[in-house]
Amino acid sequence: MIVMNGGAEEADGSQNRRTHDRQAEIWACLQGVMDPELDESVTDLNFVTRADVDSKNRVHIEFRLPTYWCAANFSFLMADDMRRAVNALDWVEGVSVVLGEHMYPDQINAGLAKGLSFQETFGAEADGNLDDLRQMFLVKAFQRRQVALLNHLIGVGHPAETIVSLTLTELGRLPVDDEGEKLVRRYLERRAVVGSLRTDVLAFVDAEGARLKADSLAGYVSVLRRVGVNAEFNSALCRGLLSVRFDLETPFAPKSKASSKTPDSRHVP
């Protein structure tokens, strides 16, 4: 008797390809989620340790942070951003995000599982509004990306008068090398944080949306450069702490620290 199983094998292969494609979509979404302080991808920073999809199209994400004491609001913000990003995929039926090796894993993970906000999760212990915190760091990211692009344009010889007069359309058409193209793209990703993206508006404005002036551009760039230097130092520190704290080659196992009796365990940073 001959058993014909080609159809089953083809179906299994199709299912595997779909799962693989959907996992790739998940990782692509997570690539766009940034550490709010460092303005670097949580995947590039090796924070995400698992991103799987099950047979019911539910996504399961696990992540860890460089230190046990990473602020609860930062931690929740990153988890919430991951959840929002992946939920935007039209085939996703649910997203679970689990934080491990942290001083508040039980509270954060319970709040995430119930779809609660940071304030609802921590109640009276919550310090500030998460949306305000997100906006503050988006502005800082805008400033970092802007100063990187301005430094590049000045460095390749564009006069200050030309730079401050560029519209968004003109910036997009400006002849640039590969590095400049990357800097322009990254800058435009954050330009909407401080104002309209109409093609005829000025490309370069400050955090309040005011026009930059040619005669004070050098001083403006110098001030913003400090923002970038501090962030670069913090990024290097975070990468170092993470590599020391974890064996990055070993799969991550979430661990609750709820029983820890640290003196300030009731305070939410």
Buried (B, 14 or more C-beta within 10 A) or exposed (E): EEEEEEEEEEEEEEEEEEBEEBBEBBEEBBBEBBBBBBBBBBBBBBBBBEBEBEEEBEBBBBBBBBBBEBBBBBBBBBBBBBBEBBBEBEEBEBBBBBBBBBBBBEBBBEBBEEEBBBBEBBEEEBBEEBEEBBEEBBBBBBBBBBBBBBBBBBEEEBEBEEBBBBBBEBBBEBEBEEEBEBBBEBBBBBBEBBBEEEEEBBBBBBBEEEEBEEEEBEEBBEEBBEBBEEBEEBBEEBBEBBEEBBEEEEEBEBEEBEEEEEEEEEEBE
